[in-house]
């Protein structure tokens, strides 16, 4: 069963599905509108036992689960293409490379919450699942030839086992340009402004960036206007929409600025793990050496098996392991640390020895 979903990222708040595409050999293609039909569990009952073929499954599974569609088995063609060592893994590129077809382009970033949906958009959406099962079979043959079928199966099972992603802690820290803010007071002002924007975006069902761009929030914090008039002097705030909302934005800045010292956010989240890699050489030269050794070994392994380094092992897991190696630093404890960090068995088997060697270099 080929499965795909279209969202309205950049237009609407959240990542809900606004169109679901299904295709099964012998049944044809179906396009489902989850706006008037928010519970598709009746479809789930019909297709639950099938292997679902998706491209970049992590992007679609959360919004599908919200409407009652949860697979028991999957085949992720994007992840399979990575494991197979293909140079480009976008759907169009993989289809053209392996099947010789050129998919219609042009509507991937469209506002899929539009109703009625234009016919050409529906055709575009249908094409996304038209050859997905055929693509799955081509990729499965390559993986089998390369001896990577078990790797792919473990990866797909890990995606299903992971379930929906946990809510991000301190999501305001992902504001573009936040690293240009130097003081905790500025961070407090940004957090307050971010929260005001997020509340408004949620209530209006509009993407936060369309309510107020990240760059405008950072600029407002850096300018630190004394009053609403000072805020209106900044470029983005001169527009009609933000002139009407100036009291909201200035009030948020004022609240953040007046927070007690002990309520201001820290420069980094506590318990974040290792410091930024560019500080390792000064903070812990031995850890820096371990990381460089590990990265060199993983790069060689990546080339040998034609698998991107980030798919061989999570870069964050490698950093954590090299910053604080287990005790004792032997193959068993390294393997246990990798397993606890979410590494799959095929990854542990490939990387355990080189990471053990790296952990004992200093």
C-alpha positions as CSV (number, residue, x, y, z in Angstrom):
1,X,0.0,0.0,0.0
2,X,1.6,3.3,-1.1
3,X,0.8,6.1,1.4
4,X,1.5,9.8,1.4
5,X,0.1,12.9,3.1
6,X,0.1,16.6,2.2
7,X,0.4,19.2,5.0
8,X,0.2,23.0,4.9
9,X,3.6,23.8,6.5
10,X,4.3,27.4,6.4
11,X,0.6,28.3,6.1
12,X,-1.2,26.6,9.0
13,X,-0.3,26.1,12.7
14,X,0.9,22.5,13.4
15,X,1.5,19.6,11.0
16,X,-1.9,18.1,10.4
17,X,-2.7,16.3,7.2
18,X,-4.9,18.1,4.6
19,X,-4.8,15.3,2.0
20,X,-4.1,11.6,2.2
21,X,-3.1,9.6,-0.9
22,X,-3.4,5.8,-1.0
23,X,-2.6,3.4,-3.8
24,X,-2.8,-0.4,-3.9
25,X,-2.3,-2.7,-6.8
26,X,-5.7,-3.8,-8.0
27,X,-7.5,-1.0,-6.2
28,X,-6.2,2.1,-7.8
29,X,-5.5,5.4,-6.2
30,X,-7.7,7.1,-3.6
31,X,-7.4,10.7,-2.4
32,X,-9.0,11.4,1.0
33,X,-9.9,14.7,2.5
34,X,-9.3,14.5,6.3
35,X,-10.9,17.9,7.0
36,X,-14.5,16.7,6.8
37,X,-13.3,13.1,7.6
38,X,-11.0,13.5,10.6
39,X,-11.3,9.9,11.7
40,X,-10.1,7.5,9.1
41,X,-10.0,4.4,11.3
42,X,-12.4,2.6,9.0
43,X,-9.6,2.8,6.4
44,X,-7.1,1.6,9.0
45,X,-9.2,-1.5,9.4
46,X,-8.9,-2.2,5.7
47,X,-5.2,-1.6,5.2
48,X,-3.6,-2.3,8.6
49,X,-2.1,-5.7,7.6
50,X,-0.5,-4.3,4.5
51,X,3.1,-3.1,4.3
52,X,2.9,0.7,4.0
53,X,5.3,2.3,1.5
54,X,6.1,5.9,2.3
55,X,8.9,8.3,1.3
56,X,10.4,10.0,4.4
57,X,8.0,8.2,6.8
58,X,9.0,10.3,9.8
59,X,7.4,13.3,8.2
60,X,4.1,11.7,7.5
61,X,3.5,9.2,10.3
62,X,2.6,11.7,13.0
63,X,-0.1,13.5,11.0
64,X,-1.4,10.1,9.8
65,X,-1.7,8.9,13.4
66,X,-3.7,11.9,14.3
67,X,-6.5,10.8,11.9
68,X,-6.4,7.1,12.9
69,X,-3.9,5.7,10.4
70,X,-1.1,3.7,12.0
71,X,0.9,1.1,10.1
72,X,2.2,-2.2,11.5
73,X,4.9,-2.6,8.8
74,X,6.6,0.1,6.6
75,X,9.1,0.4,3.9
76,X,10.6,3.9,3.7
77,X,11.9,4.6,0.2
78,X,13.8,7.7,1.3
79,X,15.7,5.8,4.0
80,X,16.2,2.8,1.8
81,X,17.8,5.1,-0.8
82,X,20.2,6.4,1.8
83,X,21.2,2.9,2.9
84,X,21.6,1.9,-0.8
85,X,24.1,4.8,-1.2
86,X,22.1,6.7,-3.8
87,X,23.6,10.2,-4.3
88,X,20.1,12.0,-4.2
89,X,17.3,10.7,-2.1
90,X,14.4,13.1,-2.9
91,X,11.4,11.2,-4.3
92,X,11.7,12.7,-7.8
93,X,15.4,12.0,-8.0
94,X,15.1,8.4,-6.9
95,X,12.1,7.7,-9.2
96,X,14.0,9.2,-12.2
97,X,17.2,7.3,-11.3
98,X,15.7,3.9,-10.7
99,X,12.5,3.9,-12.8
100,X,13.2,6.4,-15.5
101,X,10.1,8.5,-14.9
102,X,10.0,12.3,-14.3
103,X,7.4,13.3,-11.6
104,X,5.5,16.5,-12.0
105,X,6.9,19.2,-9.8
106,X,5.7,22.5,-8.5
107,X,3.2,22.0,-5.7
108,X,5.1,20.5,-2.8
109,X,5.1,23.8,-0.9
110,X,1.5,24.7,-1.7
111,X,-1.1,25.6,0.8
112,X,-2.9,22.2,1.0
113,X,-5.5,23.6,3.3
114,X,-7.0,25.4,0.3
115,X,-10.5,24.3,-0.5
116,X,-11.5,23.3,-3.1
117,X,-8.1,21.9,-4.1
118,X,-7.3,22.6,-7.8
119,X,-7.4,19.6,-10.1
120,X,-3.8,20.0,-11.1
121,X,-2.8,19.8,-7.4
122,X,-4.8,16.6,-7.1
123,X,-3.0,15.1,-10.1
124,X,0.3,16.1,-8.5
125,X,-0.6,14.4,-5.3
126,X,-1.8,11.3,-7.0
127,X,1.5,11.0,-8.9
128,X,3.4,10.9,-5.6
129,X,2.0,7.4,-4.9
130,X,1.6,6.2,-8.5
131,X,4.9,4.4,-8.7
132,X,5.8,4.2,-5.0
133,X,5.3,0.4,-4.8
134,X,7.4,-0.1,-7.9
135,X,10.1,2.1,-6.4
136,X,10.0,0.0,-3.2
137,X,10.6,-3.2,-5.2
138,X,13.5,-1.6,-7.1
139,X,15.1,-0.4,-3.8
140,X,14.5,-3.7,-2.1
141,X,16.4,-5.5,-4.9
142,X,19.4,-3.2,-4.5
143,X,19.4,-3.6,-0.7
144,X,19.3,-7.4,-1.1
145,X,22.2,-7.3,-3.6
146,X,24.2,-5.2,-1.2
147,X,23.5,-7.3,1.8
148,X,21.6,-4.5,3.6
149,X,18.1,-6.0,3.8
150,X,18.4,-6.7,7.5
151,X,19.7,-3.2,8.1
152,X,16.7,-1.6,6.4
153,X,14.3,-3.9,8.3
154,X,15.8,-2.8,11.6
155,X,15.6,0.9,10.6
156,X,11.9,0.6,9.6
157,X,11.1,-1.3,12.8
158,X,12.9,1.5,14.8
159,X,10.8,4.2,13.2
160,X,7.6,2.4,14.2
161,X,8.8,1.6,17.7
162,X,9.8,5.3,18.3
163,X,6.2,6.4,18.0
164,X,5.2,10.1,17.7
165,X,8.0,12.5,18.6
166,X,8.0,14.0,22.1
167,X,7.2,17.7,22.3
168,X,10.4,19.7,22.1
169,X,11.5,21.3,25.3
170,X,12.1,25.1,25.0
171,X,11.0,25.3,21.4
172,X,11.6,29.0,21.4
173,X,15.4,28.3,21.4
174,X,15.0,27.1,17.8
175,X,14.2,30.7,16.7
176,X,16.4,31.6,13.8
177,X,19.0,34.1,14.9
178,X,18.8,33.3,18.6
179,X,22.6,32.9,18.8
180,X,22.9,36.6,18.2
181,X,21.4,37.4,21.6
182,X,24.1,37.7,24.3
183,X,22.4,38.2,27.6
184,X,19.9,36.1,29.6
185,X,17.7,39.2,29.8
186,X,17.5,39.2,26.0
187,X,16.7,35.5,26.0
188,X,13.9,36.2,28.4
189,X,12.5,38.9,26.2
190,X,12.7,36.5,23.2
191,X,10.9,33.7,25.0
192,X,8.1,36.0,26.1
193,X,7.7,37.3,22.5
194,X,7.8,33.8,21.1
195,X,5.1,32.7,23.5
196,X,2.9,35.6,22.5
197,X,3.3,34.8,18.8
198,X,2.7,31.1,19.4
199,X,-0.5,31.7,21.2
200,X,-1.8,34.0,18.5
201,X,-0.7,31.6,15.7
202,X,-2.5,28.6,17.5
203,X,-5.7,30.6,18.0
204,X,-5.7,31.8,14.4
205,X,-4.4,28.5,12.9
206,X,-1.7,30.3,11.1
207,X,2.0,29.3,10.8
208,X,3.9,31.3,13.4
209,X,6.3,32.7,10.9
210,X,3.4,34.3,9.0
211,X,2.3,36.0,12.2
212,X,5.7,37.5,12.9
213,X,9.0,36.4,11.3
214,X,11.8,35.1,13.5
215,X,14.1,37.9,12.3
216,X,11.6,40.5,13.5
217,X,11.5,39.0,17.0
218,X,15.3,39.0,17.2
219,X,15.5,42.5,15.9
220,X,12.9,43.7,18.4
221,X,14.8,42.2,21.3
222,X,18.1,43.7,20.1
223,X,16.6,47.1,19.6
224,X,15.0,47.0,23.1
225,X,12.5,49.9,22.3
226,X,11.5,52.1,25.2
227,X,7.9,52.3,24.1
228,X,5.4,51.2,21.4
229,X,6.5,54.0,19.1
230,X,10.1,52.8,19.2
231,X,8.9,49.3,18.2
232,X,6.9,50.7,15.3
233,X,10.1,52.3,13.9
234,X,11.5,48.8,13.1
235,X,10.8,47.7,9.5
236,X,8.5,44.7,10.0
237,X,6.4,46.4,12.6
238,X,5.5,49.3,10.3
239,X,3.1,47.1,8.4
240,X,-0.7,47.5,8.9
241,X,-1.1,44.1,10.7
242,X,1.7,44.6,13.2
243,X,0.7,48.2,13.8
244,X,-2.6,46.8,15.1
245,X,-0.8,44.3,17.3
246,X,2.0,46.6,18.6
247,X,0.5,46.6,22.1
248,X,0.7,42.8,22.2
249,X,4.3,42.6,21.0
250,X,5.5,45.5,23.2
251,X,3.7,44.0,26.2
252,X,5.5,40.7,25.6
253,X,8.9,42.4,25.4
254,X,8.2,44.3,28.6
255,X,7.1,41.2,30.5
256,X,10.3,39.4,29.4
257,X,12.5,42.3,30.4
258,X,10.9,42.6,33.8
259,X,11.4,39.0,34.9
260,X,13.3,38.4,38.1
261,X,16.9,37.2,37.6
262,X,16.2,33.7,38.8
263,X,13.4,33.3,36.2
264,X,15.5,34.2,33.2
265,X,16.5,31.4,30.9
266,X,20.0,30.1,30.9
267,X,22.2,30.4,27.7
268,X,21.8,26.6,27.2
269,X,19.3,24.1,28.5
270,X,20.6,22.2,31.6
271,X,21.4,18.6,30.8
272,X,21.9,19.3,27.2
273,X,24.8,16.9,27.0
274,X,28.3,17.8,25.6
275,X,29.2,21.4,24.9
276,X,29.5,22.6,21.3
277,X,32.2,20.7,19.5
278,X,34.2,23.8,18.7
279,X,34.9,24.2,22.5
280,X,36.1,20.6,23.1
281,X,39.8,21.3,22.4
282,X,39.9,23.8,25.2
283,X,37.4,22.2,27.6
284,X,38.7,18.6,27.3
285,X,41.5,18.0,24.8
286,X,41.3,14.2,25.4
287,X,37.7,14.1,24.4
288,X,38.5,16.2,21.3
289,X,41.0,13.6,20.3
290,X,38.6,10.8,20.9
291,X,35.9,12.5,18.7
292,X,38.3,13.2,15.9
293,X,39.4,9.6,15.9
294,X,35.8,8.4,15.9
295,X,34.8,10.7,13.1
296,X,37.7,9.5,10.9
297,X,36.8,5.9,11.5
298,X,33.1,6.5,10.7
299,X,34.0,8.4,7.5
300,X,36.0,5.4,6.3
301,X,33.2,3.1,7.2
302,X,30.8,5.3,5.4
303,X,32.8,5.2,2.2
304,X,33.3,1.4,2.5
305,X,29.6,0.7,2.8
306,X,28.2,3.6,0.7
307,X,26.0,4.8,3.6
308,X,25.9,8.4,4.8
309,X,27.8,8.9,8.1
310,X,24.6,10.2,9.8
311,X,22.9,6.9,8.9
312,X,25.7,4.8,10.2
313,X,25.2,6.3,13.6
314,X,23.5,9.3,15.2
315,X,26.1,12.1,15.3
316,X,24.7,13.2,18.7
317,X,25.2,9.7,20.1
318,X,28.8,9.7,18.9
319,X,29.4,13.0,20.6
320,X,27.9,11.9,23.8
321,X,29.9,8.7,23.8
322,X,33.2,10.3,23.1
323,X,32.6,13.1,25.7
324,X,31.8,10.7,28.5
325,X,32.9,7.1,27.6
326,X,31.6,4.3,29.8
327,X,33.7,2.7,32.4
328,X,35.4,0.4,31.6
329,X,36.0,1.4,28.0
330,X,35.7,-2.0,26.3
331,X,33.6,-3.4,23.5
332,X,30.8,-4.6,25.8
333,X,30.3,-1.3,27.6
334,X,30.5,0.6,24.3
335,X,27.9,-1.7,22.8
336,X,25.6,-1.3,25.8
337,X,25.9,2.5,25.6
338,X,25.1,2.4,21.9
339,X,22.1,0.2,22.5
340,X,20.9,2.5,25.3
341,X,21.3,5.4,23.0
342,X,18.9,3.9,20.4
343,X,21.5,2.4,18.0
344,X,20.2,-0.6,16.0
345,X,22.1,-3.9,16.1
346,X,23.5,-3.6,12.6
347,X,24.9,-0.2,13.6
348,X,26.4,-1.6,16.8
349,X,28.0,-4.5,14.9
350,X,29.6,-2.1,12.4
351,X,30.8,0.6,14.7
352,X,31.5,-1.0,18.1
353,X,35.2,-1.8,17.5
354,X,36.2,1.5,16.0
355,X,34.4,3.4,18.7
356,X,36.0,1.3,21.4
357,X,39.4,2.1,19.8
358,X,38.5,5.8,19.7
359,X,37.4,5.8,23.3
360,X,40.7,4.5,24.5
361,X,43.0,6.8,22.4
362,X,43.2,9.3,25.2
